[in-house]
């Protein structure tokens, strides 16, 4: 297939392009600099709505991963606006562009996040669960709404509500490994909040599955089948590193340091289950946290 990829320079996007290329697919990348545009890349600017759309004629599918990093820094009002624009406007520009093509792609696989569900305690959350409240939930609703031009044009749209990605170079392990290796790791707040996660290899597998499984459509929870609490994550990582995990980061200290981000990313609870993937028979390589963390740490 000829597959368009946005966000191809990011951790997930670059790994996906390598995987798709190994499967002998042709990759077209959307890039935000005309100087970077080549025979295998196409210029776009979602802020202005510019896309060299004529060069997208003939693509078979698209994978949309572009967007500002939500966890890159404290959520100032300016930062929140940048995150919103990059996701909602970027998605809407892409979806509308694909919808206008003379030969439309059959499939659009777009990233979203489990933040869609908000802080829901230990409630099992499936794809038909209602959205939650808060900044992340609002972002995800608008992010997904931006796909409507593609849906209206008859393109099969799959929205991946992705959990925390387990990879050694991902934002989570990259930030916590030095602390845990120093014996300073510990739970966040009460530790009872659920964390829905997925190994990078499985996320790549789910994207490929979504591209190939023509009956799969709509929201898909891209998470492993065994969500864990923060306390369970802490114990598992400490055990694998042979380090104690006796410390606790108090909720008030996290709020002082990270502001609103603490409540919505570190202390909120989302027990998300991959109901659609189970229904369609996706086989996880790393269904449990122990095996996912072992694989990430060995790499």
N, C-alpha and C positions, 0 to 999 in steps of 0.2 A: 504494500500500500504506500501511497504518498501521503505523509502525515505532517501536518503543521503543528509546531510546538511553540507556545509562548512560555516565558520564564525559563528558557533553555540554559541560561548561565547559572541558575541557582543549583543548590545541592541536589534536589529531586530532579529538576529538569535536565541537568547534565548527565545524571545517572540514567534517566529515562532515554535520552538520545543515544547513549552508548548501547543500552539494551535493545532498542528498536533497530539500530543499525546492525547489531549482531544478528537480529532476525531478518536482515536483508530488506528492511523497509527503507524507503527514501524519506529523508528528514528535511523539512523546510522550517527554518527558524524565523520568528518575528523578532526584530531587533530595533532598538530605539535610536540608532544613529545611522544616517545615510551612508557614512563612511564605512560602516561595518557591513552594509548590504552587499551580498555576493549572489552567485547563481543559486546558492542553497539557503539564502536568507533574504527576508523581505522587511522593508522599513515600515514602522508604524509609530504613531504618537497618539496615545489615547487621550492626552490632555486637550489636543486640538482636533481629534477625530480623524487625523490623517492616516491612511493605510494605502499602500501600493497594491490595491485589490486585484488589478489585472494579473498580477503575478501569482495570485492564489487560485486562479482557474485551474481545475483539474485535480485539486487535492481530494483525497478520499475520506480523510478524517482530520480532526483537530483535537489537540490536548492543550487546555488552557490552565497554566500554572502561575502566570505572572501576578504580582501584587507586592506591595510594601510589606516588609517583615513586621508582623504584629508585635513580636517580642524584642525588637531591636533597641527600644529605649522607653523611658517613662512616657505615659500618655498625656502629653500636653494637648491643649485644644487644637493647636496647629498640627501636631502629630496625628491626632485622631482624624482630622480632615484629610490628611495625606493618605492615610490607610483607607478611608472610605472611598476617596476618588479613585485610587489605584485599583480597587476591587470592583466597585459598582460601575464606574464609568468605563474602566478598561474592559470589563465583561460585556457591557452594553455595546461598546464600539465594535468589539470583535464579533459578537452575535449578529449585529445588524449588517456588518460587512459580509459575513458568510451567507446571510439570508438573501443578499442582493446578487450573489454570484449567479452567472448563467448556469453553471453546473455546480450545484451545491454539494458539499460533502455529505456523506450518509450519516456521519456521527460526530458529535462534539462531546468530549469528556472534559468537564470543568471541575476545578478544585473548589471546595467549600471547607467548612470545618465543623467539628463537634460543638464549637461555641454556639452554634445555632440553638442548642437546647438549653443554654443557660445553666444556672445552679439548681440541680434537681435532686440532691441528696442521693439515696440509694434506689431511686425509681428506675427500672429498666427502660431504656429509651430506644425505640425502634424508629424506622424511617417515617412512620405515620404519626409519631408523637408530635404534639404541637410545639412551636418555638417557645423559647424562654424569654427572659427579660435581661436588659443590660446592653452595654455597648457592643460586645461581641455578637450577641444574638441579633441586634439590629443590623450590624455589618453583614452578617451571613444572610439575613433575609433580603437585604438590598442586593447583595452579591448574586444570589440565586435569581432574584427577580430580573436582573440584567440579562438573563439568558432567554427571556421570552421572545425576542425577535427570531431567534433560531428555532424555538419550539413552534412558533406560528408558521414558519416557512417549511415545516415538515421534516426538519433535521432531528434525528434521534439524539436527545440530550441526556447525558448521565452526569449527575452532580455528586461528586465524592465528598462526603462530610468526613474529613480526615482527622484522626486523633493525633496525639503526640507521636512523632516519628522516631523510632529507636534506631539510631546509627551513631557510631563513635564520633562522627563529625557534625552531628546535628546539634541544635541549640541546647537541648536538654543535657545530654551527656557531656558536651563540651564545657558547659558551665559547672556541672556538679562533680565531675570526676576529680578535679584537683582537691576539692574539699573532702570527698570520700577517701581518696588515697592518703590524705593527711590525717585520717581518723576523725575528721570534723563533720562528717555527714550526719544527718538526722532528719526527722520528719518535719513537715511544715504545718504549723498550727496544731490542730488536734490529730492530724494524720488520717482522719476518717473519710476525707473527701476522695471520691473515686476519680481515677485517671484512666481514660480510654486511650489506648496506644496501638501502634502497628509497627512492625519491623520494616525497614526500608525495602528489603527484598520483596516483602509481601505487598507493599504499596505499589511497587513497580509491577508486580504480578497482577494486582487488582486493576491497574490502568490497562494493561494488555488484555485482561479478561473483559473489561468493559468495551474495549475496541472490537473484540471478536464476538462477544455474546449479543447477537442482534435483538434478542427479546428483552434484554436488560434496559430499563429506561427509568428516568426520574432519579430521586434521591437514593444514594447508596451509602451506608455507613462504612467507611473504609477504616475499620478498627479490627483488632484481633478479638477472638471470641471470649477472652478471659480478661475483662477489665480488672484493675487492682486498686486498692486504696493507696494513698500516699505512704502510709505506714508499711504496707506490704512491699511497695517498690523500694523503700528505704532499706528494709531488712534484706531483700533479695540482692540488691546491689552491694550492700556491705558484706554479705556472706560470700559473694563471688570474688570480692576484692580482699577478703580476709581482714576486714577492718571493722572496728566497733561503730555503732550508730546510736550513741547514747544521747546526742544533743537534740534539742528542739528549737526551731526558729519560731518564736511567739508570733501570733497573728498581728499584734499591735506593731511589732518591729517590722514585719513585712509591709504593713500598710504605710508606715512612716517612710520606708525606703522606696517602695514601688507605687504607692498611691492606689488608684483604681485598678491598676493591673494586678495587684495582689489579690483583690477580691475576685476578679474574673478569671485569672489564669492560674494562680497558685493555691487559692483556698476554696474555689468553687468545685462542685462535685457533679460529674456527668458519667453515669453508668451506661454507656452506649453499647449496644449489641449489633452485630452485623447480620440482621435478619434477612436482607435481600441476598447477600453473598451466600448465606447458608441455604436459602431457597434455591439458588441457581447452581449450587454445588461447587463453589470455589474451595479449593484445598489449600489451607494455610501451610506455609513452610515452617513458620514459627508461631504456633497457636498460644504458647504460654510465655510469660515474661522471662523465666529462667533461660529458656533456649534462645530467646531474642537477645537478651543481654550478653549471654555467653558468646554468641556469634558476633555481636558488635565489639565486644572487648577483645576477642581473638584477632579481629581485623586491625 
